[in-house]
């Protein structure tokens, strides 16, 4: 039903069970814009799929909407604890589901664009900082032949330390 309902606006990949869902996630990765997931599925249930997505950090890049006939508070809370973006109870209104799917995909797309912009700004800032260090060390070096190279060497040592720290930590 969902596939027919959404196929007009989206390319759909279907999985018969939770294991196939994980196989598709492994194959397509962040090429998948959204996962619609039920709690009750063969082989692996929806909570097991969500746990895997959390452990592998896929949930950070691929939003999940849980659609289920089970509307118990405990399962809804568990789904949100496992970082679903939305929870829709069956039976559902077709237009409401279509809009919630569209809105969730747009929201994640905007978030991804913002993250890319911030990363680019950070790279630009680092580039400008390095340029300023080079300029200042050349100014200092022109007044005193030893100070300029010293500033550049300190810059290189600090950069190497930071790179090693970044490799060992988050």
RODO-2510 file (C-alpha; in nm, 4 decimals, decimal comma):
residues 170
     n   res          X          Y          Z
     1     x     0,0000     0,0000     0,0000
     2     x     0,2769     0,2439     0,0970
     3     x     0,4778     0,1604    -0,2124
     4     x     0,1860     0,2311    -0,4443
     5     x     0,0981     0,5435    -0,2510
     6     x     0,4502     0,6927    -0,2633
     7     x     0,5867     0,5580    -0,5931
     8     x     0,4442     0,8529    -0,7860
     9     x     0,6877     1,0906    -0,6119
    10     x     0,9688     0,8614    -0,4926
    11     x     1,1828     0,5692    -0,6055
    12     x     1,0938     0,2829    -0,3760
    13     x     1,3063    -0,0070    -0,2496
    14     x     1,1079    -0,2760    -0,0709
    15     x     1,2303    -0,5295     0,1815
    16     x     1,0284    -0,8294     0,2883
    17     x     1,1905    -0,8421     0,6309
    18     x     1,4305    -0,6625     0,8628
    19     x     1,7354    -0,8514     0,7355
    20     x     1,6634    -0,7472     0,3762
    21     x     1,6224    -0,3897     0,4991
    22     x     1,9727    -0,4014     0,6481
    23     x     2,1073    -0,5530     0,3249
    24     x     1,9571    -0,2626     0,1274
    25     x     2,1022    -0,0126     0,3762
    26     x     2,4448    -0,1742     0,3357
    27     x     2,4130    -0,1644    -0,0418
    28     x     2,2776     0,1902    -0,0858
    29     x     2,3878     0,3638     0,2363
    30     x     2,3020     0,7314     0,2435
    31     x     2,1595     0,6990    -0,1087
    32     x     1,8446     0,6050     0,0801
    33     x     1,6503     0,9163     0,1786
    34     x     1,4094     0,7588     0,4277
    35     x     1,3177     0,4244     0,5815
    36     x     0,9570     0,3340     0,6542
    37     x     0,9629     0,0603     0,9135
    38     x     0,7075    -0,1573     1,0887
    39     x     0,7643    -0,3023     1,4344
    40     x     0,6411    -0,6480     1,3423
    41     x     0,8470    -0,7998     1,0597
    42     x     0,9822    -1,1482     0,9927
    43     x     1,3481    -1,2427     1,0574
    44     x     1,4279    -0,9132     1,2372
    45     x     1,1698    -0,6809     1,3883
    46     x     1,1693    -0,3042     1,3495
    47     x     1,3381    -0,2451     1,6855
    48     x     1,6282    -0,4730     1,5883
    49     x     1,6702    -0,2800     1,2617
    50     x     1,6654     0,0484     1,4556
    51     x     1,9232    -0,0846     1,7037
    52     x     2,1522    -0,1786     1,4163
    53     x     2,1043     0,1612     1,2524
    54     x     2,1938     0,3305     1,5813
    55     x     2,5004     0,1105     1,6403
    56     x     2,6278     0,1769     1,2876
    57     x     2,5335     0,5498     1,3051
    58     x     2,3140     0,5196     0,9943
    59     x     2,0271     0,6735     1,1897
    60     x     2,2182     1,0028     1,1907
    61     x     2,1981     1,0298     0,8121
    62     x     1,8879     0,8295     0,7215
    63     x     1,5604     0,9222     0,8895
    64     x     1,3191     0,6478     0,9928
    65     x     0,9430     0,6700     1,0199
    66     x     0,7854     0,3862     1,2148
    67     x     0,4438     0,2838     1,0835
    68     x     0,2618     0,0333     1,2987
    69     x    -0,0791    -0,0769     1,4193
    70     x     0,0710    -0,1042     1,7679
    71     x     0,0144     0,2285     1,9388
    72     x     0,1099     0,1283     2,2914
    73     x     0,2894     0,4035     2,4774
    74     x     0,5812     0,1746     2,5588
    75     x     0,6463     0,0885     2,1911
    76     x     0,6085     0,4482     2,0784
    77     x     0,8545     0,5584     2,3493
    78     x     1,0935     0,2780     2,2574
    79     x     1,0805     0,3823     1,8904
    80     x     1,1594     0,7434     1,9798
    81     x     1,4336     0,6278     2,2186
    82     x     1,5831     0,4487     1,9183
    83     x     1,5760     0,7812     1,7288
    84     x     1,2878     0,7424     1,4846
    85     x     1,1924     1,0711     1,3239
    86     x     0,8200     1,0055     1,3363
    87     x     0,5658     0,7416     1,4370
    88     x     0,2488     0,6852     1,2365
    89     x    -0,0311     0,4620     1,3582
    90     x    -0,2222     0,2346     1,1228
    91     x    -0,4744     0,2719     0,9770
    92     x    -0,3414     0,5943     0,8332
    93     x    -0,4575     0,8717     0,6055
    94     x    -0,2758     0,8495     0,2718
    95     x    -0,2283     1,2238     0,2285
    96     x    -0,1006     1,2686     0,5844
    97     x     0,1591     0,9937     0,5355
    98     x     0,2672     1,1416     0,2012
    99     x     0,3159     1,4842     0,3594
   100     x     0,4990     1,3515     0,6643
   101     x     0,7337     1,1510     0,4431
   102     x     0,7984     1,4533     0,2202
   103     x     0,8521     1,6860     0,5175
   104     x     1,0932     1,4460     0,6856
   105     x     1,2995     1,4052     0,3685
   106     x     1,3088     1,7840     0,3163
   107     x     1,4108     1,8426     0,6776
   108     x     1,7002     1,5956     0,6556
   109     x     1,8076     1,7406     0,3185
   110     x     1,8186     2,0909     0,4697
   111     x     2,0102     1,9595     0,7694
   112     x     2,2637     1,7917     0,5388
   113     x     2,3096     2,1139     0,3404
   114     x     2,3681     2,3082     0,6618
   115     x     2,6238     2,0554     0,7823
   116     x     2,8070     2,0763     0,4477
   117     x     2,8053     2,4574     0,4685
   118     x     2,9452     2,4520     0,8219
   119     x     3,2190     2,2072     0,7211
   120     x     3,3103     2,4259     0,4243
   121     x     3,3178     2,7369     0,6428
   122     x     3,5394     2,5538     0,8903
   123     x     3,7803     2,4531     0,6113
   124     x     3,7810     2,8109     0,4794
   125     x     3,8503     2,9474     0,8279
   126     x     4,1388     2,7045     0,8749
   127     x     4,2802     2,8050     0,5368
   128     x     4,2576     3,1746     0,6282
   129     x     4,4143     3,1110     0,9700
   130     x     4,7069     2,9327     0,8047
   131     x     4,7452     3,2185     0,5604
   132     x     4,7566     3,4683     0,8502
   133     x     5,0190     3,2589     1,0309
   134     x     5,2317     3,2521     0,7159
   135     x     5,1968     3,6294     0,6691
   136     x     5,2761     3,7073     1,0323
   137     x     5,5724     3,4695     1,0424
   138     x     5,7101     3,6314     0,7238
   139     x     5,6685     3,9768     0,8799
   140     x     5,8424     3,8638     1,1996
   141     x     6,1075     3,6835     0,9918
   142     x     6,1846     3,9917     0,7909
   143     x     6,2705     4,1782     1,1140
   144     x     6,4513     3,8916     1,2797
   145     x     6,5823     3,6028     1,0681
   146     x     6,5317     3,3416     1,3402
   147     x     6,1777     3,4253     1,4609
   148     x     5,9934     3,3720     1,1308
   149     x     6,1068     3,0123     1,0738
   150     x     6,0493     2,9430     1,4454
   151     x     5,6832     3,0502     1,4167
   152     x     5,6400     2,8291     1,1074
   153     x     5,7989     2,5315     1,2871
   154     x     5,5732     2,5796     1,5893
   155     x     5,2746     2,5924     1,3522
   156     x     5,3799     2,2610     1,1920
   157     x     5,4340     2,0912     1,5291
   158     x     5,0961     2,2057     1,6620
   159     x     4,9256     2,0923     1,3415
   160     x     5,0849     1,7460     1,3693
   161     x     4,9765     1,7180     1,7338
   162     x     4,6209     1,8160     1,6478
   163     x     4,6093     1,5649     1,3588
   164     x     4,7276     1,2826     1,5888
   165     x     4,4721     1,3816     1,8527
   166     x     4,1975     1,3837     1,5903
   167     x     4,2951     1,0308     1,4834
   168     x     4,2723     0,9005     1,8401
   169     x     3,9578     1,0807     1,9557
   170     x     3,6189     1,1849     1,8311
***
